[in-house]
Amino acid sequence: MAYDPKYTITINIANNLMAIQEASTLISQLPLPTHILHELKHDSLVETILYSTKIEGNLLDEKSKRDAIKQPGELKEEQEVYNLWKGMQFLEQCESRGLPITEDLIKQLHAIIDVIVSGRRPKHSQYRIEQNKVGEKSTGRIVYLPPEPQDVPTLMEDLVAWVNSSKSISIPVPIRAGIFLFQFLTIHPYMDGNGRTGRALATYLLRMGGLGLNGLFVLEKYYDRNLKGYYDNLQMGLHHNYYFGRHEANITPWLDFFTSGMAEVFQDAAKIVRARSSEFMAVEPKLLRSLDIYQRAVFAQLAFKFNYLTTSDLHRITGFADRTVRNKVKAWIEAGFIEPYDPKAKRIRAIKLTKKYQRVADEIAKEPDKHKYLLT
């Protein structure tokens, strides 16, 4: 039977989706120098490694984990940290190539993440051939008994088919990523590394779906703060045996938890970006601070490269449709930002900066290295 998840978009989930989109839009519009973006992205990736391994019970302290990211040690815990770092780098490469999630990609990722004490590391991990279980470390009580190994290949094939289906792609990205993570952890296709692999793939889906936030969010931080809620909402009070109703369960409670976490960490990221953006904008010329992200792109081209821009250039720079470009040109002229390159022309085919913005451009051009961020 093909995978067909059951859920409802509740008011809370809808509100979470709006909060997620609002934070994403804010971050996309706030200007930041490339070096600051790289710094924040690196910090977020490191935090992802720290929290994801902590969730799985890795007891190394933070310094030891940070050291293990740079150089793998002999301890299993150190290898776990280093391997996850390499796995996230692998996904960044996949993202740059626009690769969809396939069983082959999943097996490659898990082969990188999996901790292998001895022997040669395979390029692809094979699904488990033994029955595994999720239990409480303190009591040994079985919390969850996943599907039997002979059912795993079919379940994984169905999950991958679903996530790449036209029906799935039409679903809001946070819902799609949440469903994928739930079902991946439900199948538990490997003996170890399911949590790290599943969470990394959920983040990959978000990034591929346009909610990457420049790599500035850390979902694992939310799970760490709400660890009991993380496991309780994965279980949802269901029978611990997969075959007693889990495949047909309504997963709305999990999606509520998942999207609430996204909304929280996205808003956290927006606060950080807003603060860092304010820091460097405070030293900018006053006129530049009032420009939106598209005006900044136009200003940078006129300040550093060209004396004028055509409407075709504006279409290329902003990504706007022709009609939107015409409307923007009209609004920007009224705001005193730009003016027609040929004031006598009946139709505006090219624009240049107004005198007050040109004076700012001339000043900036004297110190190009200081203002290179405008070109990013």
C-alpha positions as CSV (number, residue, x, y, z in Angstrom):
1,M,0.0,0.0,0.0
2,A,1.4,3.4,-1.0
3,Y,2.3,5.8,1.8
4,D,-0.6,8.2,2.4
5,P,-0.1,10.2,5.6
6,K,-3.1,11.3,7.6
7,Y,-3.2,14.8,9.2
8,T,-5.1,18.0,9.6
9,I,-3.9,21.6,9.3
10,T,-5.1,23.0,12.6
11,I,-5.3,26.7,13.5
12,N,-2.0,26.4,15.5
13,I,-0.2,24.7,12.6
14,A,-1.5,27.4,10.2
15,N,-0.3,30.1,12.6
16,N,3.1,28.4,12.7
17,L,3.3,28.3,8.9
18,M,2.6,32.1,8.8
19,A,5.3,32.7,11.5
20,I,7.8,30.6,9.6
21,Q,7.1,32.5,6.3
22,E,7.3,35.9,8.0
23,A,10.7,35.1,9.6
24,S,11.9,33.7,6.3
25,T,10.9,36.8,4.4
26,L,12.4,39.1,7.0
27,I,15.8,37.3,6.8
28,S,15.8,37.4,3.0
29,Q,15.2,41.1,3.0
30,L,17.7,42.2,5.7
31,P,21.1,43.1,4.2
32,L,24.2,41.4,5.6
33,P,27.8,41.3,4.5
34,T,28.9,38.0,3.1
35,H,31.4,37.4,5.8
36,I,28.8,37.8,8.5
37,L,26.4,35.4,6.7
38,H,29.2,32.9,6.5
39,E,30.0,33.3,10.2
40,L,26.4,32.9,11.2
41,K,25.9,29.9,8.9
42,H,29.1,28.2,10.3
43,D,27.9,28.8,13.9
44,S,24.5,27.3,13.1
45,L,26.0,24.2,11.5
46,V,28.2,23.7,14.5
47,E,25.2,24.0,16.8
48,T,23.3,21.5,14.7
49,I,26.1,19.0,15.3
50,L,26.4,19.7,19.0
51,Y,22.6,19.4,19.6
52,S,21.9,16.5,17.3
53,T,24.6,14.3,18.9
54,K,23.5,15.4,22.3
55,I,19.9,14.2,21.6
56,E,21.3,10.8,20.7
57,G,23.1,10.6,24.1
58,N,26.6,11.7,23.1
59,L,28.1,12.8,26.5
60,L,31.2,14.6,25.2
61,D,31.5,18.2,26.4
62,E,31.1,21.1,24.0
63,K,34.9,21.7,23.7
64,S,35.6,18.1,22.9
65,K,32.8,18.1,20.3
66,R,34.2,21.2,18.7
67,D,37.6,19.7,18.5
68,A,36.2,16.5,17.0
69,I,34.6,18.5,14.2
70,K,38.0,19.6,13.1
71,Q,39.8,16.2,13.6
72,P,38.2,12.8,14.2
73,G,39.4,11.1,17.4
74,E,39.6,7.4,18.4
75,L,36.5,7.5,20.6
76,K,33.2,6.4,19.2
77,E,31.6,9.7,20.4
78,E,34.3,11.7,18.6
79,Q,33.7,9.8,15.4
80,E,30.0,10.4,15.7
81,V,30.5,14.2,15.8
82,Y,33.0,14.2,12.9
83,N,30.9,11.9,10.8
84,L,27.8,14.1,11.2
85,W,29.8,17.1,10.2
86,K,30.9,15.3,7.0
87,G,27.4,14.3,6.4
88,M,26.1,17.8,6.6
89,Q,28.8,18.9,4.1
90,F,27.7,16.1,1.8
91,L,24.1,17.4,1.9
92,E,25.4,20.9,1.1
93,Q,27.0,19.5,-2.1
94,C,23.8,17.7,-2.9
95,E,21.9,21.0,-2.4
96,S,24.2,22.9,-4.8
97,R,23.4,20.2,-7.4
98,G,19.6,20.3,-6.7
99,L,19.5,16.6,-6.0
100,P,16.1,15.2,-4.8
101,I,15.9,12.7,-1.9
102,T,16.4,9.2,-3.2
103,E,17.1,5.9,-1.6
104,D,20.6,6.2,-3.0
105,L,21.2,9.6,-1.4
106,I,19.8,8.4,1.9
107,K,22.2,5.4,1.8
108,Q,25.2,7.6,0.9
109,L,24.3,10.0,3.8
110,H,23.9,7.3,6.3
111,A,27.2,5.6,5.2
112,I,28.9,8.9,6.1
113,I,27.1,9.5,9.4
114,D,27.3,5.9,10.7
115,V,30.0,5.2,13.3
116,I,32.1,2.2,12.2
117,V,34.4,0.9,14.8
118,S,36.4,-1.3,12.5
119,G,36.5,-2.4,8.9
120,R,36.1,-0.6,5.7
121,R,33.4,2.1,5.4
122,P,30.9,1.4,2.6
123,K,29.8,4.0,0.1
124,H,26.2,3.0,0.7
125,S,24.6,1.8,3.8
126,Q,22.3,-1.2,3.5
127,Y,19.0,-1.2,5.4
128,R,19.0,-3.3,8.6
129,I,18.5,-7.1,8.4
130,E,17.8,-7.4,12.1
131,Q,15.0,-6.3,14.3
132,N,15.9,-3.2,16.4
133,K,14.1,-1.4,19.1
134,V,13.9,1.9,20.9
135,G,14.1,1.7,24.6
136,E,14.7,3.7,27.7
137,K,18.3,3.6,28.7
138,S,17.5,3.9,32.4
139,T,14.9,1.1,32.6
140,G,15.3,-0.9,29.5
141,R,11.6,-0.6,28.8
142,I,10.7,-0.9,25.1
143,V,9.3,2.5,23.9
144,Y,9.0,1.6,20.2
145,L,9.3,-1.6,18.2
146,P,9.8,-0.7,14.5
147,P,8.7,-2.7,11.5
148,E,10.4,-6.0,10.9
149,P,13.5,-5.9,8.6
150,Q,11.8,-7.6,5.7
151,D,9.3,-4.8,5.5
152,V,11.9,-2.0,5.6
153,P,12.8,-1.9,1.8
154,T,9.2,-1.5,0.7
155,L,8.4,1.1,3.3
156,M,11.4,3.1,2.4
157,E,10.6,2.8,-1.3
158,D,7.1,4.1,-0.6
159,L,8.4,7.0,1.5
160,V,10.8,8.1,-1.2
161,A,8.1,7.8,-3.8
162,W,5.8,9.9,-1.7
163,V,8.3,12.7,-1.0
164,N,8.9,13.1,-4.7
165,S,5.3,12.8,-5.8
166,S,3.3,15.7,-7.2
167,K,0.9,15.4,-4.3
168,S,3.8,15.8,-1.8
169,I,5.4,18.7,-3.6
170,S,2.2,20.7,-3.4
171,I,2.1,20.4,0.4
172,P,3.7,23.4,2.4
173,V,7.4,22.6,2.8
174,P,7.3,22.5,6.7
175,I,4.5,19.9,6.6
176,R,6.3,17.9,4.0
177,A,9.5,17.9,5.9
178,G,7.7,17.0,9.2
179,I,5.9,14.1,7.6
180,F,9.1,12.8,6.1
181,L,10.9,12.9,9.4
182,F,8.1,11.2,11.2
183,Q,7.9,8.3,8.8
184,F,11.6,7.9,8.5
185,L,11.9,7.6,12.2
186,T,8.9,5.3,12.2
187,I,10.5,2.9,9.7
188,H,13.9,3.1,11.6
189,P,15.7,1.7,8.6
190,Y,19.1,1.3,10.3
191,M,20.3,-0.2,13.5
192,D,21.9,3.1,14.5
193,G,22.0,6.7,13.3
194,N,18.3,7.0,12.4
195,G,17.8,10.2,14.4
196,R,20.8,12.0,13.0
197,T,20.1,10.9,9.4
198,G,16.4,11.7,9.6
199,R,16.8,15.2,11.1
200,A,19.5,16.0,8.5
201,L,17.2,15.0,5.7
202,A,14.3,17.0,7.1
203,T,16.5,20.1,7.1
204,Y,17.6,19.3,3.6
205,L,14.0,19.2,2.5
206,L,13.4,22.6,4.0
207,R,16.4,24.1,2.3
208,M,15.5,22.5,-1.1
209,G,12.0,23.9,-0.6
210,G,13.2,27.5,-0.2
211,L,13.2,27.6,3.6
212,G,16.9,27.3,4.0
213,L,17.3,30.7,5.8
214,N,20.8,30.7,4.5
215,G,21.5,27.8,6.9
216,L,20.8,30.0,9.9
217,F,18.3,27.8,11.8
218,V,19.0,24.9,14.2
219,L,15.9,22.7,14.7
220,E,17.9,20.5,17.0
221,K,18.1,23.3,19.5
222,Y,14.3,23.2,19.9
223,Y,14.3,19.4,20.3
224,D,17.0,19.7,23.0
225,R,14.9,22.2,24.9
226,N,11.9,20.0,24.5
227,L,13.3,16.5,24.5
228,K,10.4,14.8,26.3
229,G,8.0,16.6,23.9
230,Y,10.1,15.4,21.0
231,Y,9.8,11.7,21.9
232,D,6.2,12.0,23.2
233,N,5.0,13.6,20.0
234,L,6.8,11.0,17.9
235,Q,5.1,8.3,19.9
236,M,1.7,10.2,20.2
237,G,0.4,7.7,22.8
238,L,0.3,4.9,20.2
239,H,1.0,1.2,20.9
240,H,4.8,0.6,21.0
241,N,4.5,-2.0,18.2
242,Y,4.5,-0.6,14.7
243,Y,2.0,-3.1,13.5
244,F,-0.7,-2.0,16.0
245,G,-1.9,1.1,14.2
246,R,1.1,3.3,13.7
247,H,1.1,3.2,9.9
248,E,-2.5,4.4,9.8
249,A,-2.2,6.9,12.6
250,N,-3.2,10.6,12.3
251,I,0.1,12.5,12.8
252,T,-1.4,15.9,13.4
253,P,0.1,16.1,17.0
254,W,3.6,15.5,15.6
255,L,3.2,18.1,12.9
256,D,1.9,20.6,15.5
257,F,5.1,20.0,17.5
258,F,7.4,20.1,14.4
259,T,6.0,23.3,13.0
260,S,6.0,25.0,16.4
261,G,9.7,24.2,16.6
262,M,10.3,25.6,13.2
263,A,8.4,28.8,14.0
264,E,10.4,29.2,17.2
265,V,13.9,28.7,15.7
266,F,13.1,30.7,12.6
267,Q,12.0,33.6,14.8
268,D,15.2,33.2,16.8
269,A,17.2,33.3,13.6
270,A,15.3,36.4,12.5
271,K,16.2,38.2,15.8
272,I,19.9,37.4,15.3
273,V,19.9,38.6,11.7
274,R,18.0,41.7,12.6
275,A,20.5,42.5,15.3
276,R,23.6,41.9,13.2
277,S,22.1,43.8,10.3
278,S,21.5,46.8,12.5
279,E,25.1,46.7,13.7
280,F,26.6,47.3,10.3
281,M,23.8,49.4,8.9
282,A,24.4,51.9,11.8
283,V,27.7,52.9,10.1
284,E,26.2,53.2,6.7
285,P,25.3,56.5,5.0
286,K,21.8,57.4,6.2
287,L,20.4,57.3,2.7
288,L,21.4,53.7,2.3
289,R,19.6,52.5,5.4
290,S,16.2,53.3,3.9
291,L,16.8,51.1,0.9
292,D,15.1,47.7,0.6
293,I,17.0,44.7,-0.7
294,Y,16.1,45.3,-4.4
295,Q,17.0,49.0,-4.2
296,R,20.4,48.0,-2.7
297,A,21.1,45.6,-5.6
298,V,20.3,48.4,-8.1
299,F,22.3,50.9,-6.1
300,A,25.4,48.6,-6.0
301,Q,25.3,48.1,-9.8
302,L,25.1,51.8,-10.4
303,A,27.7,52.7,-7.7
304,F,30.3,50.1,-8.7
305,K,29.7,49.0,-12.3
306,F,27.5,51.0,-14.6
307,N,26.4,54.6,-15.2
308,Y,22.9,53.5,-16.1
309,L,20.7,50.4,-16.1
310,T,18.1,49.3,-18.7
311,T,14.8,47.9,-17.8
312,S,16.1,44.5,-19.0
313,D,19.0,44.9,-16.5
314,L,16.5,45.6,-13.7
315,H,14.6,42.5,-14.7
316,R,17.8,40.4,-14.4
317,I,18.9,42.0,-11.1
318,T,15.6,41.8,-9.3
319,G,14.0,38.7,-10.8
320,F,10.8,40.7,-11.2
321,A,8.4,40.3,-14.2
322,D,8.3,43.2,-16.7
323,R,5.2,44.7,-15.3
324,T,6.6,44.6,-11.7
325,V,9.8,46.3,-13.0
326,R,7.8,49.1,-14.5
327,N,5.8,49.6,-11.3
328,K,9.0,49.6,-9.2
329,V,10.7,52.1,-11.6
330,K,7.7,54.4,-11.2
331,A,7.7,54.1,-7.4
332,W,11.4,54.6,-7.1
333,I,11.3,57.7,-9.3
334,E,8.6,59.1,-7.1
335,A,10.7,58.3,-4.0
336,G,13.6,60.2,-5.4
337,F,15.9,57.1,-5.7
338,I,16.3,57.0,-9.5
339,E,15.5,59.1,-12.5
340,P,15.2,58.5,-16.3
341,Y,18.6,58.3,-18.0
342,D,17.1,60.3,-20.9
343,P,14.6,62.7,-19.4
344,K,13.3,63.6,-22.9
345,A,12.4,60.1,-23.9
346,K,8.6,59.3,-24.1
347,R,9.2,55.8,-22.6
348,I,11.6,55.0,-19.8
349,R,14.1,52.4,-21.1
350,A,17.0,53.2,-18.8
351,I,17.5,54.7,-15.4
352,K,20.3,56.3,-13.3
353,L,20.7,57.4,-9.7
354,T,19.3,60.8,-8.6
355,K,22.0,63.4,-7.7
356,K,21.7,62.8,-3.9
357,Y,22.2,59.0,-4.3
358,Q,24.9,59.5,-6.9
359,R,26.9,61.6,-4.4
360,V,26.7,58.7,-1.9
361,A,27.8,56.4,-4.7
362,D,30.8,58.6,-5.5
363,E,31.8,58.6,-1.8
364,I,31.4,54.8,-1.5
365,A,33.4,54.2,-4.7
366,K,36.4,55.9,-3.0
367,E,36.5,52.9,-0.5
368,P,35.3,49.9,-2.5
369,D,36.7,47.3,-0.2
370,K,34.8,48.7,2.7
371,H,31.5,48.4,0.9
372,K,32.0,45.1,-1.0
373,Y,29.0,43.6,0.9
374,L,26.7,45.7,-1.2
375,L,27.5,43.5,-4.2
376,T,26.5,40.3,-2.4
